[in-house]
């Protein structure tokens, strides 16, 4: 499911360097002693702090630079100590350390604190100041503005204690002797401390965004009204580049009363000396933010006697929360008595909920309305590719636009985690994913398809594999049309990237427009989901006028609240079905349609400047006014055709109407026909030339009578480009002649008159003659026409009507344009005879 890329290996990147350093200290060619190395913290710039027990009973702290791949020794304790928390300032001049003190047998009779917090000058190593000496755990973390602060002589340090308060120390520095950086007033250090949080029971630090999230009891919730669920309040504190801070968001949470048996720290380093008691098991709670303005609060409830796990994802940007109850299958003995604490892993805008050996739930936080758009896999074969127990995995604070990071504390490795496209493609291609029956497999396919298209759709090679899958599976699935899903999901991704605000109104799935949604898409076996709307986040302080994340988050929540009050805010095909049919059936262009045509001309002028580098598919650039009025999906459909064209290696021969279609051309015709069906069902237009190319494939692949039935049922359109090509390319054999006559009978009169001129056939010549004679007679005003004199030569008194008609035609012909002047393949003698014959018939003097 996950694609894990190792970015750091303690043994490879650090331990080998430690052996060389220890060999130098011991003055031996090669150090062979034991090295107890552990990761302590990961700073905002990617620097990894670690410690190891060195030679001669020392404890050393070093830093690994992930950019230069170099190690640096920061400080050495002259005895073995237990470093429970550590942080390095941005300028690399101060080191904050919390030591967990385990008194020896002789020291136990003396009063000694359990935790000693120190601030050490390391540029160069000089003074050490004691910040705290308390009987509870203390976490240290320097603020980091993310700018080049080498010349800044001020550092800011957070101290978070297990007693539930947070202090912010402002440390002033000064330079001595041109290079020594020391604290300016170390004796007044405690007076610079600022209490920013008074009482919390859970805290999470996000180094990349410089935010502190913490949970405290709701101030209005008294002890007297406590029940099984208590009201808590999550607050978000934003630290700015000038190191000022303020609370920008408050979010009420209803949690079990026993949710926090002790104070919990998240993303504040790794304490290898603190062991949770069985009754104080780890609380699975995480906050994830994304730069586009999304925020998710994830937590699981304490396990109960029932074989089920309950977890909640609060979607702040969607103004709702979703609680999932997953059955774990109590009949399996290995599940009983297990500590059920899932991992929450951010992957883009997806949240992965993973319980090792039980299930993996990939929650789509952007398209959260239906369960079928979030992938759920269960069973003991669900594996993320980790080679350790999930209890040894820590989810790292990731940058807002990047994938999540995982720390394997047992092996000292750090990975970046991404969704594995190969695994998702395997779900699409599998006949029965996860051993499910067909109807149960459709939700997995649908979720995998959306994940591939919307989240990973920018990869052209991946998109090509999806199109190949569509070609191999052209028949619609039982519960959804995969081509419709491909079109809508791709358009959704393209539009969403250009305008984030369209997220709430754009269609992203054809499933939402079904009159009756299939039951298999509404539920997942073993998973119960409940949704709560209106979670009531409160934005405070500068967040209301802030640019960036908080501004986007506030805008998203306010827009969502508005759309919750609007019935059916998202676009649906049914909204325009009637207008669509009316527009397609218009005979004469209206004013609105003329305006639409003018706008689409601008779109069409840009078609050839868009994404495609190769133009393989011969789409005819024809004058199709209906398509000009309804233009859309240009590059998407064209790209689909380009891909299937390459897959079947088609060439120019497909345009030759004289040859029968090959199996490859039949497959392309079937695929194009499925695209036509899908776009009609969605009321979406096709690019110009699509109907012409589809008709070319149809006449090559279908029997003539079937081809005509497709036309009569409205499945194929006779475009002027196609008909003119058919009239000129096909000979006048008996079968082709019947086909041409059948097509001419189905053409509208204006197009038919133009087509007659292109067909070298007696019927065409006769039709031209009839039209010519009729036009001359209709235009002639015979009121001023004088009867021919008997004295004139050529007068024939035997049949006066014919003589009169000949005179009229003679006069008109002198002023009329010759209809055959620029036409080829016209027999003038035949036309004259035909005209005379038709005249006799019209006068009742001849037989048809």
C-alpha positions in Angstrom: 0.0 0.0 0.0 2.8 2.4 0.9 5.9 3.2 -1.0 8.6 3.8 1.7 11.8 5.6 0.7 14.6 5.5 3.3 16.1 9.0 3.9 18.2 8.2 7.0 19.8 5.1 8.5 21.4 5.5 12.0 23.8 2.6 11.3 24.8 3.8 7.9 24.9 7.6 8.4 26.0 8.0 12.0 27.4 4.9 13.7 30.2 4.4 11.2 31.3 8.0 11.9 31.0 7.4 15.6 33.4 4.5 15.4 36.0 6.6 13.7 35.5 9.4 16.3 35.8 7.0 19.3 38.9 5.3 17.8 40.5 8.8 17.6 39.5 9.5 21.3 40.9 6.1 22.4 43.9 6.4 20.2 43.4 3.1 18.6 43.4 2.1 14.9 39.8 0.7 15.1 37.2 1.1 17.9 35.6 -2.2 18.8 33.5 -1.2 21.8 29.7 -1.1 22.0 27.9 2.1 20.9 24.4 2.7 22.3 23.0 5.3 19.8 19.5 6.8 19.8 17.7 9.5 17.9 16.7 12.4 20.2 15.0 15.0 17.9 14.5 16.3 14.4 14.7 20.0 13.9 12.8 22.1 11.3 15.8 22.3 9.0 16.0 18.5 8.9 18.9 18.2 11.3 18.8 15.0 13.4 20.0 15.2 16.9 21.3 11.9 18.5 23.2 10.7 21.5 25.5 7.8 22.2 27.4 6.3 25.1 31.0 6.9 24.3 34.3 5.6 25.6 35.4 6.2 29.2 31.8 6.4 30.4 30.9 9.6 28.6 27.6 10.6 26.8 27.9 12.6 23.6 25.4 14.5 21.6 25.8 15.0 17.8 24.0 16.4 14.9 23.5 14.9 11.4 23.0 17.4 8.6 20.5 15.9 6.1 21.6 18.3 3.4 25.4 17.9 3.6 25.3 14.3 5.0 27.8 15.3 7.6 28.0 14.7 11.4 29.0 17.2 14.0 29.8 16.7 17.7 27.9 19.2 19.8 28.6 18.4 23.4 30.1 15.7 25.7 29.0 14.8 29.2 31.8 13.5 31.3 29.6 10.8 32.6 26.8 8.6 31.4 23.4 10.5 31.5 19.9 9.8 30.2 19.0 12.4 27.6 15.2 12.5 27.5 14.8 15.7 25.4 17.1 17.8 23.3 17.0 20.8 21.0 19.5 23.0 19.1 18.9 26.6 18.3 18.8 27.9 14.8 22.3 29.5 15.0 23.8 26.3 16.5 25.1 28.2 19.5 22.9 26.9 22.3 21.9 23.4 23.2 18.9 22.7 25.5 18.9 19.3 27.2 16.5 17.5 29.7 18.1 14.7 31.7 16.1 12.0 33.3 17.9 11.3 36.5 18.2 7.8 37.9 19.9 8.2 41.2 22.4 5.6 42.2 22.1 3.6 45.4 24.2 6.1 47.3 22.3 9.1 45.9 18.8 7.8 46.7 19.0 9.1 50.3 19.7 12.6 49.0 16.9 14.9 47.6 17.3 14.9 43.9 14.8 16.0 41.1 13.7 13.5 38.5 14.4 15.8 35.6 17.1 18.4 35.2 16.9 20.8 32.3 20.0 22.6 31.1 20.9 25.3 28.6 24.4 24.9 27.3 26.7 27.3 25.4 28.4 25.3 22.6 30.0 28.0 20.4 32.4 27.3 21.9 31.5 25.0 24.8 31.4 27.4 27.8 28.7 28.1 30.4 25.8 25.8 31.5 22.6 27.1 33.1 20.0 25.1 34.9 16.5 26.0 33.7 14.4 23.5 35.6 14.9 20.9 38.3 11.5 19.3 38.8 10.0 15.9 39.5 8.2 15.6 36.2 9.2 15.2 32.6 10.2 18.4 30.7 10.4 18.8 26.9 12.5 21.4 25.3 12.2 22.9 21.8 13.8 26.0 20.2 11.7 28.1 17.9 13.0 28.4 14.3 12.0 31.2 12.0 13.2 29.3 8.9 15.5 32.2 7.9 19.2 32.6 8.0 19.7 33.6 11.6 23.5 33.4 11.8 23.8 37.1 12.8 20.8 37.1 15.2 21.8 37.3 18.8 18.5 36.1 20.3 17.0 32.6 20.8 13.6 31.5 22.0 13.1 28.3 23.8 9.8 26.4 24.7 9.7 24.4 27.9 6.7 22.0 28.2 6.3 20.2 31.5 4.3 17.1 32.5 2.6 19.4 35.1 0.7 20.9 32.2 2.2 24.3 31.6 4.4 25.8 28.8 7.0 28.5 29.3 8.7 30.6 26.5 12.3 31.7 27.3 13.8 34.7 25.5 17.5 34.2 25.6 19.7 37.2 24.7 23.2 36.5 23.3 26.3 38.4 22.8 29.6 38.0 21.0 33.0 38.0 22.8 36.4 38.0 21.2 34.8 38.2 17.8 33.6 34.6 17.7 32.4 33.4 21.1 28.6 33.5 21.5 27.5 33.5 25.1 24.3 34.4 27.0 24.1 38.1 27.8 22.6 37.8 31.3 22.5 34.2 32.4 21.6 35.0 36.0 18.4 36.7 34.8 17.4 33.9 32.5 14.5 32.7 34.6 13.0 36.2 34.6 12.7 36.2 30.8 10.3 33.2 30.9 6.8 33.9 29.7 3.9 31.5 30.6 1.9 31.0 27.4 -0.1 27.9 28.4 -1.4 27.3 31.9 -3.1 23.9 32.0 -3.0 21.3 29.2 -3.3 17.5 29.0 -2.0 16.9 25.5 0.4 18.9 23.3 1.7 18.6 19.7 4.5 20.7 18.2 4.7 21.3 14.4 8.2 22.4 13.6 7.7 23.2 9.9 4.8 25.5 10.6 5.9 26.7 14.1 2.6 25.9 15.7 1.7 24.5 19.0 -1.6 22.5 19.4 -2.7 21.6 22.8 -5.9 20.3 24.5 -7.2 21.5 27.9 -10.5 21.0 29.7 -13.2 23.3 28.6 -13.3 26.3 31.0 -17.1 26.2 31.2 -17.1 22.4 32.0 -17.0 22.0 35.8 -16.3 18.9 37.8 -20.0 18.7 38.8 -21.2 18.1 35.3 -18.6 15.5 34.2 -20.0 12.4 32.6 -18.6 9.6 30.5 -17.7 12.2 27.9 -16.1 15.5 28.8 -15.9 18.8 26.9 -12.3 19.6 25.9 -11.0 22.6 24.0 -8.2 22.4 21.5 -6.2 25.6 21.0 -3.7 26.4 18.2 -0.9 28.8 19.0 0.9 30.3 16.1 4.5 31.6 16.5 5.5 34.3 14.0 9.0 35.1 12.5 9.4 37.8 15.1 8.8 35.1 17.8 5.6 36.6 19.0 2.7 34.2 19.4 -1.0 34.2 19.8 -3.9 31.7 19.9 -5.6 31.7 16.5 -8.0 28.9 16.8 -10.2 27.2 19.4 -12.0 23.9 18.6 -14.4 22.2 21.1 -13.9 18.4 21.4 -16.1 15.9 23.2 -13.8 13.1 24.4 -14.0 10.3 26.9 -13.4 11.4 30.5 -10.5 8.9 30.7 -8.9 9.9 27.4 -5.8 11.6 29.0 -4.7 9.6 32.0 -1.4 11.5 31.9 0.0 14.4 29.9 0.9 13.4 26.4 3.6 15.0 24.1 3.6 14.6 20.3 6.4 15.6 17.9 8.6 16.8 20.8 11.5 14.5 20.4 11.9 10.9 21.5 12.3 9.8 25.1 13.9 6.4 25.3 13.9 6.3 29.1 10.2 6.9 29.7 8.0 3.8 29.8 4.2 4.1 29.8 2.4 2.1 32.5 -0.2 -0.4 31.2 -3.0 1.7 32.5 -1.4 4.8 30.8 -1.2 3.5 27.3 -0.3 5.8 24.5 -3.1 8.1 23.2 -3.4 8.1 19.5 -4.1 11.7 18.7 -2.7 13.8 15.9 -3.3 17.1 14.1 -2.5 17.5 10.4 -2.6 20.6 8.3 -2.1 21.3 4.7 -1.0 24.5 3.0 -4.2 24.6 0.8 -6.2 25.4 4.0 -7.2 22.0 5.4 -6.9 20.8 9.0 -7.7 17.4 10.5 -7.8 16.3 14.1 -7.5 12.5 14.4 -7.9 10.4 17.5 -9.0 6.9 18.6 -11.0 6.1 21.6 -9.7 3.8 24.4 -10.3 0.2 23.5 -13.3 -1.6 25.1 -14.2 -5.2 25.7 -15.9 -5.3 22.3 -13.7 -6.4 19.4 -13.9 -3.1 17.6 -12.0 0.1 17.2 -13.5 3.6 17.2 -11.7 6.5 15.7 -12.7 10.0 14.7 -11.4 12.4 12.1 -12.4 16.0 12.6 -12.4 17.8 9.2 -12.1 21.4 10.3 -12.0 22.7 6.7 -15.2 20.8 6.0 -17.0 21.8 9.2 -17.7 18.2 10.1 -16.4 15.2 11.9 -16.6 11.5 11.0 -16.5 8.7 13.5 -15.7 5.2 12.3 -16.4 2.0 14.1 -14.5 -0.9 12.7 -15.2 -4.5 13.6 -11.9 -6.4 14.3 -13.3 -9.9 14.1 -13.4 -11.2 17.7 -13.2 -14.8 16.5 -9.5 -14.5 16.0 -7.6 -15.3 19.2 -4.6 -13.1 18.3 -6.8 -10.1 18.5 -7.9 -10.5 22.1 -6.1 -8.5 24.7 -4.1 -6.6 22.1 -3.3 -2.9 22.6 -5.4 -1.3 19.9 -3.7 2.0 19.1 -3.7 2.8 15.4 -1.3 5.0 13.5 -2.5 8.1 11.8 -0.3 8.9 8.8 -0.7 12.0 6.5 -0.3 11.4 2.8 -1.1 14.6 1.0 -4.8 15.2 1.7 -5.3 11.6 2.6 -5.2 10.3 6.2 -4.1 6.7 6.6 -5.5 4.9 9.7 -3.4 1.7 10.2 -3.9 -1.0 12.7 -1.3 -3.7 12.1 -2.7 -7.1 11.3 -6.2 -5.7 11.1 -7.0 -3.0 8.6 -5.8 0.0 6.7 -8.2 2.9 6.0 -7.1 5.6 3.5 -9.5 8.5 4.2 -10.1 11.0 1.5 -10.4 14.4 3.4 -11.3 16.3 0.3 -14.1 14.0 -1.0 -15.5 12.8 2.3 -19.2 12.6 1.5 -19.3 8.9 0.7 -17.4 5.9 2.1 -16.7 4.6 -1.4 -14.2 7.4 -2.2 -12.0 6.3 0.7 -10.1 3.0 0.4 -10.6 0.4 3.1 -8.6 -2.8 3.2 -8.8 -5.4 6.0 -7.3 -8.8 6.9 -4.0 -10.0 8.2 -2.5 -9.6 4.7 -2.7 -5.8 5.0 0.9 -4.7 5.1 2.5 -1.3 4.8 5.9 -2.8 4.1 7.3 -2.0 7.6 9.7 -4.5 9.1 8.8 -3.8 12.7 5.9 -3.6 15.1 3.7 -0.5 14.7 4.4 0.3 18.4 8.0 1.2 17.3 6.8 3.5 14.6 6.6 7.3 15.1 4.8 9.5 12.6 7.0 12.6 12.0 5.8 16.1 11.5 5.9 16.7 7.8 6.0 19.8 5.7 2.5 20.9 4.7 2.9 20.1 1.0 4.9 16.9 1.4 4.2 13.3 2.3 4.4 11.9 5.8 7.6 10.7 7.5 8.0 7.6 9.6 10.6 6.8 12.2 11.4 3.2 12.9 12.8 3.6 16.4 13.8 -0.1 16.7 16.1 0.1 13.7 16.9 3.8 13.7 15.6 4.4 10.2 13.5 7.3 8.8 11.3 6.9 5.7 9.1 9.1 3.6 5.8 7.5 3.0 3.8 7.8 -0.2 0.9 5.9 -1.7 2.1 3.1 -3.9 0.6 3.6 -7.4 1.5 0.0 -8.3 -0.6 -1.3 -5.5 -3.5 0.9 -6.5 -3.2 -0.2 -10.1 -3.2 -3.8 -8.9 -6.6 -3.1 -7.2 -8.0 -1.8 -10.5 -6.7 -4.8 -12.5 -7.7 -7.4 -10.0 -10.9 -9.3 -10.8 -11.8 -9.5 -7.1 -9.7 -7.1 -4.9 -9.1 -8.3 -1.4 -10.9 -11.5 -2.1 -14.2 -9.7 -2.3 -17.1 -10.5 -4.6 -17.6 -8.3 -7.6 -20.2 -5.9 -6.0 -18.0 -5.6 -2.9 -14.9 -5.0 -5.0 -16.4 -2.0 -6.8 -15.9 0.4 -3.9 -12.2 -0.5 -3.7 -11.8 0.1 -7.4 -13.6 3.4 -7.2 -11.5 4.6 -4.3 -8.3 3.5 -5.9 -9.2 5.1 -9.2 -9.9 8.5 -7.6 -6.7 8.3 -5.6 -4.7 7.6 -8.8 -6.5 10.3 -10.8 -7.0 13.2 -8.3 -4.0 12.7 -6.0 -1.4 11.3 -8.4 -2.9 12.4 -11.8 0.0 14.7 -12.7 2.1 11.7 -13.7 1.7 11.2 -17.5 3.0 7.6 -17.4 0.6 6.7 -14.6 -2.3 8.3 -16.5 -1.4 6.2 -19.6 -1.6 3.0 -17.5 -5.1 4.0 -16.3 -6.2 4.6 -19.9 -4.8 1.2 -20.9 -6.9 -0.3 -18.0 -10.0 1.5 -19.3 -9.3 0.1 -22.8 -9.1 -3.4 -21.3 -12.2 -2.9 -19.2 -14.6 -1.0 -21.5 -17.9 -2.4 -20.2 -19.2 -0.4 -17.2 -18.9 -2.0 -13.8 -22.0 -3.0 -11.9 -22.2 0.1 -9.7 -20.3 2.8 -11.6 -19.1 3.9 -15.1 -15.3 4.0 -15.0 -15.0 6.2 -18.0 -17.4 8.8 -16.5 -15.3 8.6 -13.3 -12.1 9.1 -15.3 -13.5 12.2 -17.0 -15.0 13.8 -13.9 -12.1 13.1 -11.6 -9.5 14.4 -14.1 -11.5 17.6 -14.8 -11.9 18.0 -11.0 -8.1 17.8 -10.5 -7.4 20.2 -13.3 -10.0 22.8 -12.2 -9.2 22.4 -8.5 -5.5 23.1 -9.1 -6.5 26.4 -10.9 -9.0 27.5 -8.3 -9.3 26.0 -4.8 -12.6 27.6 -4.2 -14.3 25.3 -6.8 -13.8 22.3 -4.5 -17.3 22.6 -3.0 -19.3 22.9 -6.2 -17.4 20.9 -8.8 -18.6 17.4 -9.6 -16.0 14.8 -9.0 -18.0 11.6 -9.3 -20.9 10.4 -11.4 -22.1 8.3 -8.5 -23.5 11.4 -6.8 -25.9 12.0 -9.7 -27.5 8.6 -9.7 -31.2 8.5 -8.9 -30.5 5.4 -6.7 -27.0 4.9 -5.4 -26.0 1.2 -5.3 -26.0 -0.2 -1.8 -22.4 -1.4 -2.1 -21.2 2.2 -2.5 -23.0 3.4 0.6 -21.4 1.1 3.1 -18.3 -0.9 3.7 -18.6 -4.3 5.4 -17.5 -4.1 9.0 -17.3 -0.3 9.0 -19.9 2.0 10.5 -19.6 5.7 9.9 -21.5 8.6 11.6 -21.2 12.2 10.5 -21.6 15.3 12.7 -21.9 18.7 11.1 -21.2 22.1 12.5 -18.1 21.5 14.7 -18.0 25.3 15.5 -14.3 26.3 15.2 -13.6 29.8 16.5 -10.9 31.9 14.8 -9.3 34.5 17.0 -6.7 37.3 16.9 -4.8 38.0 13.7 -6.0 34.8 12.1 -8.9 36.9 10.7 -6.6 39.1 8.7 -3.8 36.7 8.2 -2.5 35.6 4.8 -1.6 32.0 4.1 -2.8 28.9 5.9 -5.1 30.5 8.6 -6.8 32.7 6.0 -7.4 29.8 3.7 -8.7 27.6 6.5 -11.1 30.3 7.7 -12.3 30.9 4.2 -12.9 27.2 3.6 -14.9 26.7 6.8 -17.0 29.8 6.2 -17.8 28.8 2.6 -18.6 25.2 3.8 -21.0 26.5 6.4 -22.8 28.6 3.7 -23.0 25.6 1.3 -24.3 23.4 4.1 -27.4 25.7 4.2 -27.9 25.5 0.4 -29.7 22.4 -1.0 -27.6 20.5 -3.5 -24.8 23.1 -3.9 -22.6 20.7 -6.0 -23.2 20.7 -9.7 -25.3 17.8 -11.0 -26.1 16.7 -14.5 -29.8 16.7 -13.9 -29.7 20.4 -13.3 -29.0 21.1 -17.0 -30.5 18.0 -18.7 -33.5 19.9 -20.1 -31.4 22.9 -21.3 -28.8 20.5 -22.8 -31.4 18.7 -24.9 -33.0 22.0 -25.9 -29.7 23.4 -27.1 -28.8 20.3 -29.1 -32.2 20.4 -30.9 -32.1 24.1 -31.9 -32.5 24.5 -35.6 -31.8 28.2 -35.8 -29.1 29.9 -33.6 -30.5 32.1 -30.9 -28.8 35.2 -29.5 -27.5 33.3 -26.5 -26.1 30.6 -28.8 -24.4 33.2 -31.0 -22.7 34.6 -27.9 -21.6 31.2 -26.9 -20.2 30.5 -30.3 -18.1 33.7 -30.2 -16.7 32.7 -26.8 -15.9 29.2 -27.9 -14.0 30.4 -31.0 -11.5 31.9 -28.6 -11.2 28.5 -26.9 -10.8 26.7 -30.2 -8.0 29.1 -31.2 -6.0 27.9 -28.2 -6.5 24.1 -28.7 -3.3 23.5 -30.6 -1.2 25.5 -28.0 -2.2 23.2 -25.1 -0.4 20.3 -23.5 0.0 17.6 -26.2 3.4 17.4 -27.9 2.2 14.9 -30.5 -0.9 15.1 -32.6 -1.4 11.5 -33.7 -5.2 11.3 -33.9 -6.6 12.8 -37.1 -9.5 14.8 -35.6 -11.0 16.8 -38.4 -11.0 20.6 -37.8 -14.5 21.0 -39.2 -17.0 23.8 -39.0 -19.5 22.2 -36.5 -21.6 24.9 -35.0 -23.2 22.6 -32.4 -19.7 21.6 -31.2 -18.6 25.2 -31.2 -21.5 26.0 -28.9 -20.9 23.0 -26.6 -17.1 22.8 -26.7 -15.3 21.2 -23.8 -13.0 18.5 -22.6 -10.7 19.2 -25.5 -7.4 18.1 -24.1 -8.7 15.4 -21.8 -10.6 13.5 -24.5 -7.9 14.1 -27.1 -5.3 12.8 -24.6 -7.4 9.6 -24.1 -7.5 9.1 -27.9 -3.8 9.7 -28.2 -3.1 7.1 -25.6 -5.3 4.4 -27.2 -4.0 5.3 -30.6 -0.4 4.6 -29.4 -1.5 1.4 -27.6 -2.9 -0.1 -30.8 -0.3 1.5 -33.1 -2.8 2.9 -35.6 -1.7 4.9 -38.6 -3.2 7.0 -41.5 -4.8 3.9 -43.1 -7.7 4.2 -40.7 -9.1 7.0 -42.7 -9.4 4.9 -45.9 -13.1 4.0 -46.2 -12.4 1.3 -48.8 -10.9 -1.2 -46.3 -12.5 -3.3 -43.7 -11.6 -2.4 -40.0 -9.0 -4.5 -38.2 -9.5 -5.9 -34.7 -7.3 -3.0 -33.3 -9.6 -0.5 -35.0 -12.6 -2.3 -33.7 -11.2 -1.9 -30.2 -10.6 1.8 -30.7 -14.1 2.2 -32.1 -15.6 0.5 -29.1 -13.5 2.7 -26.8 -14.6 5.9 -28.6 -18.2 4.8 -28.5 -17.9 4.3 -24.7 -16.5 7.8 -24.4 -19.5 9.0 -26.4 -21.9 7.2 -24.0 -20.2 8.5 -20.9 -20.2 12.2 -22.1 -23.8 12.0 -23.1 -24.7 10.7 -19.7 -22.9 13.6 -18.1 -24.2 16.2 -20.5 -20.6 17.0 -21.5 -19.5 18.0 -25.1 -16.8 16.5 -27.2 -14.0 18.1 -29.2 -14.6 19.1 -32.8 -14.0 16.2 -35.3 -14.9 13.5 -32.8 -18.2 12.5 -34.4 -16.5 12.5 -37.9 -13.7 10.2 -36.7 -16.2 7.9 -34.9 -18.3 7.6 -38.1 -15.2 6.7 -40.1 -14.4 3.9 -37.7 -18.1 2.8 -37.7 -18.4 2.5 -41.5 -15.2 0.5 -41.5 -16.1 -1.8 -38.6 -19.9 -2.3 -38.8 -22.1 -3.9 -41.4 -23.9 -1.3 -43.5 -27.3 -2.1 -42.1 -26.0 -1.9 -38.5 -24.2 1.4 -39.4 -27.5 2.9 -40.6 -29.3 1.7 -37.4 -26.7 3.5 -35.3 -27.6 6.6 -37.2 -31.3 6.2 -36.9 -31.0 5.7 -33.1 -28.9 8.9 -32.7 -25.7 7.0 -31.8 -23.8 8.3 -34.8 -23.9 11.8 -36.3 -23.6 12.4 -40.1 -21.2 15.3 -40.3 -20.7 17.0 -43.7 -16.9 16.2 -43.6 -17.7 12.5 -43.2 -20.4 12.3 -45.8 -18.4 14.2 -48.4 -15.4 11.9 -47.8 -17.6 8.8 -48.1 -19.2 10.0 -51.4 -15.8 10.6 -53.0 -13.8 7.7 -51.6 -16.2 4.8 -52.1 -16.9 3.6 -55.6 -20.4 3.2 -57.0 -20.6 -0.5 -56.6 -24.0 -2.0 -55.8 -23.4 -2.2 -52.0 -21.8 1.2 -51.8 -24.5 2.8 -54.0 -27.2 1.5 -51.7 -25.2 2.9 -48.7 -24.9 6.3 -50.3 -28.6 6.5 -51.2 -29.5 5.5 -47.7 -27.2 8.2 -46.3 -28.5 10.9 -48.7 -32.1 10.1 -47.6 -31.0 10.8 -43.9 -29.4 14.2 -44.6 -31.1 17.5 -43.9 -31.9 19.3 -47.2 -29.3 22.1 -47.1 -26.5 19.5 -46.5 -27.9 17.2 -49.1 -27.8 19.9 -51.8 -24.1 20.5 -51.1 -23.3 16.8 -51.1 -24.9 16.1 -54.5 -22.2 18.2 -56.2 -19.5 15.8 -54.8 -21.0 12.5 -56.1 -20.2 11.4 -59.7 -23.5 9.7 -60.3 -26.5 10.1 -62.7 -28.8 10.6 -59.8 -26.7 13.4 -58.5 -26.7 15.1 -61.9 -30.5 14.8 -62.2 -30.9 16.3 -58.8 -28.7 19.2 -59.7 -30.8 19.8 -62.8 -34.1 19.7 -61.0 -32.8 22.1 -58.4 -31.4 24.4 -61.0 -34.7 24.6 -63.0 -36.8 25.1 -59.8 -34.5 27.9 -58.7 -34.8 29.7 -62.0 -38.6 29.5 -62.1 -39.0 30.6 -58.5 -36.9 33.7 -58.9 -38.5 34.8 -62.2 -41.1 37.5 -62.2 -43.1 36.7 -65.3 -45.3 39.7 -65.2 -43.2 41.6 -67.7 -42.5 38.7 -70.0 -43.8 39.3 -73.6 -45.1 36.5 -75.7 -42.7 35.5 -78.4 -43.7 36.9 -81.9 -44.6 34.5 -84.7 -42.3 36.4 -87.0 -39.2 35.5 -85.1 -37.1 32.7 -86.3 -37.3 29.4 -84.4 -41.0 30.0 -83.5 -42.8 26.7 -83.2 -46.6 27.2 -83.2 -47.4 23.5 -82.8 -46.9 23.6 -78.9 -47.1 27.1 -77.5 -46.5 26.2 -73.8 -43.2 24.6 -74.5 -42.2 27.6 -76.7 -43.2 30.0 -73.9 -41.2 28.1 -71.3 -38.2 28.0 -73.5 -38.3 31.7 -73.9 -38.5 32.3 -70.1 -35.6 30.0 -69.5 -33.5 31.6 -72.2 -34.1 35.1 -70.7 -33.2 33.9 -67.2 -30.2 31.9 -68.2 -28.5 35.0 -69.7 -28.5 36.5 -66.2 -28.0 33.4 -64.0 -24.7 31.9 -62.8 -23.7 28.6 -64.3 -24.2 26.0 -61.5 -21.7 23.7 -63.3 -19.0 26.4 -63.9 -16.7 25.1 -61.2 -18.0 21.6 -60.8 -16.2 18.6 -62.0 -17.6 15.3 -63.3 -20.7 16.9 -65.0 -22.0 15.7 -68.4 -23.5 18.8 -70.0 -25.3 16.9 -72.7 -26.9 14.7 -70.2 -28.0 17.7 -68.1 -29.7 19.3 -71.1 -31.6 16.1 -72.0 -32.5 15.6 -68.4 -33.8 19.2 -68.1 -35.9 18.8 -71.2 -37.3 15.5 -69.9 -38.1 17.0 -66.5 -39.9 19.9 -68.3 -42.1 17.5 -70.2 -42.9 15.6 -67.0 -43.8 18.8 -65.2 -46.1 19.8 -68.1 -47.7 16.4 -68.1 -46.5 15.5 -71.5 -44.1 12.7 -70.5 -43.8 9.8 -68.2 -41.5 9.4 -65.2 
